[in-house]
């Protein structure tokens, strides 16, 4: 669900206002900070407690990750007769292929659209839900309910809504002269995928924005109310800055969601016919590795994605953690 | 104070409709017959085929080899969800306990070793993970379905945060009373973590139940298919059929989303608490 390091935390009021304190020294002393004053000392016990978690992580995380990196430098025979070292040629093959470039472009556009739309709609609904009193809990339940629907299920439902024969949305659009052909027309499919991906992610953003809003102290709201009569300006200058930690956290989560978690939606909606349909980079890693049996190429793509994730994480640490102080 | 405007309600109603309508349509449509849906499109009205469709989906043997029923898929999904949630809680509580409550030389290193797993989602290392699993002979097994998913730090972080917020006096008092590390863990820490455990169990169950890519790769033997995996295969059967079984596909979708949606709605407050307040 979450690959990032920080959760937005209700924290103190000062931290919400951007109080930085000793943010820098804190970062370097993550381990020291978590120490309790009173601790047990034992030569064996801590390792015993850690062993199961570490064993699982080494076998199922580090081993495959190292394998991905190493096999990206080899050309593997599709019939399993050994492999040859080819240096960086898997990488150059991938990067210079026009198919990969167009998929990368689609992934970028898709990620930006999904992130922007689901964040802004989630925020809009949270702001409204924070205001109403009558029916507040009903709205909240309705808006949260679909959070837990799995991506392939939402893909399946989306596929039906956008189905050429029975889909209500397609019928409605044909009155306006738009004859959608999801699965056949590249842009129609891209549109449908984006709608489904946004639909699935709104509740998540809603939950976090709403809890962020409800953590804004009443005293601040009242002070803002006195200082500033325009509701929009009050939101823009007082409430939104206070939501910044939540928003930045959600930004990373939504980008990782659009990049990786949408796999289920895409896999269901392209129905095993990726040829003329938009797919994302993760789908291509899977398709090349599993269907195409191109282990080297697929691994090189994996490593490229790993680098993307690293860059995202560093971005989060350097620019976001510095500006926004948690805890 | 702020006075609620009509437009606030309008936005919320539209938002709720946008989010919930597809689910309602899916459920209502699943109560019609395939031919009916083919002729009249998706439906918002209750059909008369509810029992027949669901009975067929749950009990009729389907798939390519014909030995998997919907009920079996529900069971496999439950095994995956519960097994994953339980495994996650046990492993991550133990690891977090060691990191927070013990002074030992490798503490920082262990922390970073676990921390790094947050950087690389499973989707990115999917091919080599598959190879590792086939080397270990774990394809088509519950162990292979559940254990590799435990290799991430999310749970450990939740518990680490929680343990850090536990008052120091508790341990001091326990030590004065002569409690050792095991006794403190089992008799004090686990009981006071009950709410946290419940919240994490819910989140992890939903996460496990909803897994798609991993079960899809790990299981070729249909008796291990989960509901998510079943959705994939019902779509593969579709290609080329005259009147696709829309009703059955929707029924399967409803079965697949019912438990997670019910859990989120029923345990709403725990769920939100677990998600947003990892340090409480």
Contacts between the chains, C-beta under 8 A, distances in Angstrom:
chain1	res1	chain2	res2	distance
A	1	B	154	6.6
A	1	B	203	7.0
A	1	B	207	5.5
A	2	B	118	7.8
A	2	B	154	5.9
A	3	B	118	5.1
A	3	B	119	6.9
A	3	B	120	7.9
A	3	B	121	5.4
A	4	B	118	6.7
A	5	B	115	7.2
A	5	B	118	6.0
A	5	B	157	7.9
A	7	B	161	7.7
A	7	B	276	7.2
A	7	B	278	4.4
A	7	B	279	7.4
A	8	B	276	6.8
A	9	B	277	7.2
A	9	B	278	7.2
A	9	B	279	5.0
A	10	B	277	6.3
A	10	B	279	7.8
A	10	B	280	7.5
A	30	B	111	7.4
A	31	B	107	6.5
A	31	B	108	4.0
A	31	B	111	5.7
A	34	B	99	7.0
A	34	B	100	6.3
A	34	B	111	7.7
A	34	B	160	6.8
A	34	B	164	6.0
A	35	B	103	7.4
A	36	B	100	6.3
A	36	B	101	6.5
A	36	B	164	7.7
A	36	B	168	6.1
A	36	B	171	7.0
A	37	B	168	5.6
A	38	B	168	5.8
A	38	B	171	5.0
A	38	B	172	5.5
A	38	B	175	7.0
A	39	B	101	5.9
A	39	B	102	5.9
A	39	B	103	4.3
A	40	B	101	5.8
A	40	B	102	5.1
A	40	B	103	7.2
A	40	B	181	4.9
A	41	B	102	7.1
A	41	B	103	5.1
A	41	B	104	7.3
A	42	B	102	6.6
A	42	B	104	7.5
A	42	B	181	6.6
A	43	B	104	7.9
A	45	B	98	7.5
A	45	B	102	6.7
A	45	B	181	5.6
A	46	B	98	4.1
A	46	B	99	8.0
A	46	B	102	3.9
A	46	B	104	4.5
A	46	B	106	7.9
A	46	B	107	7.3
A	47	B	98	7.6
A	47	B	104	7.5
A	47	B	106	7.5
A	49	B	94	4.4
A	49	B	95	6.6
A	49	B	97	5.5
A	49	B	98	3.7
A	49	B	102	7.6
A	50	B	94	7.2
A	50	B	95	5.3
A	50	B	98	4.6
A	50	B	99	7.5
A	50	B	110	5.6
A	52	B	90	7.6
A	52	B	91	5.1
A	52	B	94	6.4
A	52	B	95	7.7
A	53	B	91	4.6
A	53	B	92	6.6
A	53	B	94	6.7
A	53	B	95	3.8
A	53	B	114	6.6
A	53	B	150	7.9
A	53	B	156	6.6
A	54	B	95	7.5
A	54	B	110	6.8
A	54	B	113	6.6
A	54	B	114	7.4
A	56	B	91	6.6
A	56	B	147	6.2
A	56	B	148	7.6
A	56	B	150	5.0
A	56	B	151	4.9
A	57	B	113	6.7
A	57	B	114	6.4
A	57	B	117	5.8
A	57	B	151	4.8
A	59	B	132	7.2
A	59	B	136	7.9
A	59	B	148	8.0
A	59	B	151	7.5
A	60	B	129	6.7
A	60	B	132	6.9
A	60	B	147	6.9
A	60	B	148	4.0
A	60	B	150	7.6
A	60	B	151	3.9
A	61	B	116	8.0
A	61	B	117	5.1
A	61	B	120	7.4
A	61	B	125	7.7
A	61	B	151	4.3
A	61	B	152	7.5
A	63	B	128	7.9
A	63	B	132	5.6
A	64	B	125	4.8
A	64	B	128	3.8
A	64	B	129	4.3
A	64	B	131	7.4
A	64	B	132	5.0
A	65	B	120	6.2
A	65	B	125	5.3
A	65	B	128	7.2
A	67	B	128	3.8
A	67	B	131	6.6
A	67	B	132	6.9
A	68	B	124	7.9
A	68	B	125	5.3
A	68	B	127	6.9
A	68	B	128	4.4
A	71	B	128	6.8
A	121	B	15	7.3
A	124	B	11	6.6
A	124	B	15	7.7
A	125	B	11	7.0
A	125	B	12	6.7
A	125	B	15	4.6
A	128	B	8	4.7
A	128	B	11	4.8
A	128	B	12	5.1
A	128	B	15	7.7
A	129	B	12	6.1
A	131	B	2	6.1
A	131	B	4	5.9
A	131	B	8	5.3
A	132	B	4	5.1
A	132	B	8	5.5
A	132	B	9	6.5
A	132	B	12	6.6
A	133	B	4	6.5
A	134	B	4	7.2
A	135	B	9	7.6
A	135	B	12	7.9
A	139	B	12	4.8
A	139	B	16	6.2
A	140	B	268	7.6
A	141	B	265	5.9
A	141	B	268	6.6
A	142	B	16	4.0
A	142	B	19	6.8
A	142	B	20	5.5
A	143	B	12	7.7
A	143	B	15	6.2
A	143	B	16	6.0
A	143	B	19	6.0
A	144	B	264	6.3
A	144	B	265	7.5
A	144	B	268	6.5
A	144	B	272	7.7
A	145	B	19	7.3
A	145	B	20	6.4
A	145	B	23	7.5
A	145	B	261	5.7
A	145	B	264	6.6
A	145	B	265	5.6
A	146	B	19	5.2
A	146	B	20	6.7
A	146	B	22	8.0
A	146	B	23	6.1
A	146	B	261	7.0
A	147	B	264	5.7
A	148	B	206	4.8
A	148	B	210	7.2
A	148	B	257	7.4
A	148	B	260	3.4
A	148	B	261	5.5
A	148	B	263	6.8
A	148	B	264	4.4
A	149	B	23	7.4
A	149	B	210	7.9
A	149	B	257	4.7
A	149	B	260	6.8
A	149	B	261	6.6
A	150	B	209	7.4
A	150	B	210	3.6
A	150	B	211	8.0
A	150	B	212	6.3
A	150	B	228	5.9
A	150	B	256	6.4
A	150	B	257	7.1
A	150	B	260	7.2
A	151	B	210	7.4
A	151	B	212	6.3
A	152	B	212	4.8
A	152	B	228	5.3
A	152	B	231	5.3
A	152	B	232	6.9
A	153	B	228	7.5
A	153	B	231	6.7
A	153	B	253	5.1
A	153	B	256	5.0
A	153	B	257	5.2
A	156	B	231	5.7
A	156	B	235	7.5
A	156	B	249	6.4
A	156	B	253	5.1
A	157	B	22	5.0
A	157	B	23	7.2
A	157	B	25	7.8
A	157	B	26	5.1
A	157	B	253	6.1
A	158	B	22	7.5
A	160	B	25	7.9
A	160	B	26	7.1
A	160	B	29	7.5
A	160	B	42	6.4
A	160	B	246	6.9
A	160	B	249	7.6
A	160	B	250	7.1
A	161	B	22	6.0
A	161	B	25	7.3
A	161	B	42	7.4
A	165	B	38	6.9
A	165	B	41	7.8
A	166	B	37	5.9
A	166	B	38	6.8
A	166	B	41	4.5
A	166	B	42	5.6
A	166	B	246	6.5
A	167	B	41	7.5
A	167	B	42	7.1
A	168	B	25	7.4
A	168	B	41	6.3
A	168	B	42	5.4
A	171	B	41	6.7
A	199	B	18	7.2
A	199	B	19	6.8
A	199	B	22	7.2
A	202	B	15	7.7
A	202	B	19	6.4
A	203	B	19	6.7
A	207	B	272	5.7
A	207	B	275	6.3
A	207	B	276	6.7
A	208	B	275	7.6
A	208	B	276	6.0
A	211	B	272	6.4
A	211	B	276	4.4
A	211	B	277	7.8
A	225	B	2	7.8
A	231	B	2	7.9
A	256	B	121	6.8
A	260	B	121	4.8
A	260	B	123	4.5
A	260	B	124	7.1
A	261	B	121	8.0
A	261	B	123	7.8
A	263	B	123	5.8
A	263	B	212	7.2
A	263	B	213	5.7
A	264	B	212	4.4
A	264	B	213	7.1
A	264	B	228	7.6
A	267	B	212	7.6
A	267	B	213	7.8
A	267	B	232	7.4
A	268	B	231	7.0
A	268	B	232	7.3
A	268	B	235	6.5
A	271	B	235	6.2
A	271	B	238	8.0
A	271	B	239	6.9
A	272	B	236	7.0
A	272	B	239	7.6
A	282	B	123	4.9
A	282	B	124	7.3
A	285	B	123	7.5
A	285	B	124	7.3
A	285	B	126	6.7
A	285	B	127	7.1
A	286	B	123	7.8
A	286	B	126	6.1
A	286	B	127	7.9
A	286	B	213	7.2
A	289	B	126	7.1
A	289	B	127	3.9
A	289	B	130	8.0
A	290	B	127	7.5
A	290	B	130	7.9
A	290	B	217	7.2
A	295	B	127	6.5
A	298	B	127	5.1
A	299	B	127	6.3
A	299	B	128	6.9
A	302	B	124	5.4
A	302	B	125	6.1
A	302	B	126	7.6
A	302	B	127	6.6
A	302	B	128	7.5
A	305	B	124	4.7
A	306	B	119	7.9
A	306	B	120	5.8
A	306	B	124	5.7
A	306	B	125	7.8
A	309	B	119	5.8
A	309	B	120	6.2
A	309	B	121	7.2
A	309	B	124	6.7
A	310	B	119	6.5
A	313	B	119	5.5
A	327	B	279	7.3
